[in-house]
Amino acid sequence: MRRLIVRAIGATILLAALLAGCSKAGGWLDKLGLSSEPQHSTQLPSEHELKRIHYMSQSRGPDGRPVFNHLEQARSCHDLEIAMRWNRPPDVKSGPFNDKMVYLSAQALANLPKNSEVFFTGVIKAGRSLPSDGSIWSLKLKDDTEIQAIETPEYAEKQAAAQQGGGTATIVHPYTPGRVLCAYGVYQGNIGIGLDPHQHVPLVSILFAMDRRR
């Protein structure tokens, strides 16, 4: 598992540039600076949702399509999910592994293949640092599904370096129950340890994460 996590972590260097999906043309997208080539998705955020996150910066992806390139600017996990759904609509293959992004729920997890790219938002139930300097969390999704998420030392170091360089803090109060953790990562299978230590739950290795009040 660790070999997969380390390989996936390397993809974060180009994450912002590679977060490219598809969109529909429209005058309101032009006003928001988000018009694009006519590659089509039927599951993009609404005009109202995009206006909500217009404070987040944008750049052109490799295909010329605008993407939100500083995800750490998101003021809430809800705003981060809107940006992710624009960058990576769930019905289009793209990203570093040329695969579809899965937005986690109990229904999505039912037949989810190992190594799938996933995005989730969950309430922190428990969390702690690891001896290796990474972190691990037990979380509940909106539908009360329990998952476990793990942050590798490599990712923790990258986050610390970004914040020391003046970047927006992504991880603020990482182990506070009741706060919301939202993250992009790789699904490792139903091999995590639940709040009940006798129960296995889905495990996600994190490539990008932040915690917020909501």
N, C-alpha and C positions, 0 to 999 in steps of 0.2 A: 504494500500500500504506500509506503513512504516514497518508493521510486516514482510512483504515479504522481504523488503530491508535489515532489520536487520538480518533475517535468512540467506539471501544470503551472507551478509558480513562475517558471520562466516566461510563460505566456503573458504575465501581467505587465511586462515592460512595454508591450505594444497594445495593451488592452484598450486604451481610449481610441487608438487609430483603427483597431480591428472590430470595434463594436459597431458594425454596419448592418443595417437591415433593409427594409423596403418601405415605401410610402406611397400615398396618393397625392396627385397634384391638386392645388387649390389656392385661390387668392388669399385665404386667411393664413395658409402656411407661408406664403411669400412675405406677408406682414410680420410673421414671427421669425423670419429668417430661416425657415425650415423646409423650403421647397426643395424638390429633388427630382432625379430622373424617375420616369414612370415605371418603376418596379413596384409591384402591387402587394400590399398586405391588407387583410380585412380586419386586423386586430390591433390597429394603432390607437394610441391615446386620442381622446377627443380634443377639439379646439379649446374647450374650457380647461382641460387638464394641462395642455401645453402652455397656455397663458399663465397658469399657476407657477410654472417652473422657468419662465422666461429669464429670470435672474441668473440662471446657470449658463456658463459660457459654452460656446459651440466652436467646432472646427470642421473642416471638410475631411471626410474619410477617404480611403484609397480609391473608392469609386466615385468620388465627388459629392457624395451625399452628406449633408450636415449631420453631425452627431454631437451629443453632449460629451465634452472631452475632459471635464473635471467633476467626476461624480462626487468627490468629497465635498463639493459646494452645497449639496442637498441639505436643506434645513430640517427635513424629516424623512423617515423611511418611506412615507407615502410619496414624497417628491422624488426620492431615489427610484422607486418602482416605476413612476411615470417616465423618467429619463431612460431607464433600462428598457421599458416596453417600446419606447421610440427607437432607441439604438438597436434593440434586438427583439422585434416583434415575434411572438411565439409560433407563428405559422410560416416562418422563413428561415432557411438554413444560412448561417453566416458565422462570424467570429473565428477564433483561432483554431477551432476543430471542425469548421464548416458543418455545424450541426444546429438543430433548433434549441433555443433556450426554453427550459421547462420552468414554469412558475409554480412552485410547490403547493400542493394541497393533498389531502388524503386520496382523492381520486387520481391525481397525477402520479402518486407514489405506488399505486396498486400494481402496475406492470412496468415500472420504470427500469430501463436497463442500467447496469452498472456503468460508471464513467460518463453518464449524461451530464451536460451543463445545466445548472439549476440556479434559480434565484428564489430566495425566501425572505419573509419577514416574520419574526417570531418574538414573543414576549420571553424575556430572560427569567427562568425559574431558578437556575443555579449556574455558577461559573467560577472558574479558578485558573490561576496561572499554572503552567507545567514546569517541571525542573529544567526543561530545555529552553525556556523563555517563550514558548508559545502559550496559547490559551485554549480552553475547552469549555463549551457551554451546553446546558440542557435547556431546550426552548419549546414553547408551545406555539404552533401556527394558529391562524385565525379560526380554523375549524377544530381546534383543540388537539390536533395531531402532534405528538411529541417527536422531536428530532434531536440529534446531537451534532454539534459543529465543532471543528477543530482548526485552530490557527497554527501554522507551522512557525518555527523560529525565523525562517527566511522572510516570511511575510511580516512578522512582527518587526524585524529590523528595517524592512522597507518602509513601513508605516512611521516608525520613529524618525528615520532619516528625512522623510517628507515633511514631517511636522517641525523638525529642527531647522529645515530650510525655509520656514515661513508658510508652509501649506496649512490648509484648514484641518483641524483635528477631526479624525474619523472616529477613533475609539476614545471616549471621554470618561465614562464610568462603567467599565466593561463588566463588572460582576454584580451590579446592583439589580436585585430582583424587581421586576415590574417595568424596567426600561425595555425598549424595543431594539432588537438587533436585526439588521437587514444585511444580506450578503449574497454575493455571487460565488459559485464554486463548482466542485465536481462531486457528484453523488458516488459514494463508495459501496453502497449496498446496505442491507439491513443488518449491520454489524456493530452499531453503536450500543453503548450501555445506557439504559434508561434511568429515570429517577428511581424506579424500582430496579435494583442491580441485577435482578433475575430476569429482566425483560430486555430483549434486543429491540433497538429502534433504528431508523434510517440515520446514516452518518454522512455528513458533507465536509469535504476539505475545502477551506476558504481560500479564495483568490483575492477578494475585495470585500471588506466589511466595514460597517459603522454602527454605532449605537446612538440612539436619540430618545427623547422623551416619548415620541409617538411615531 
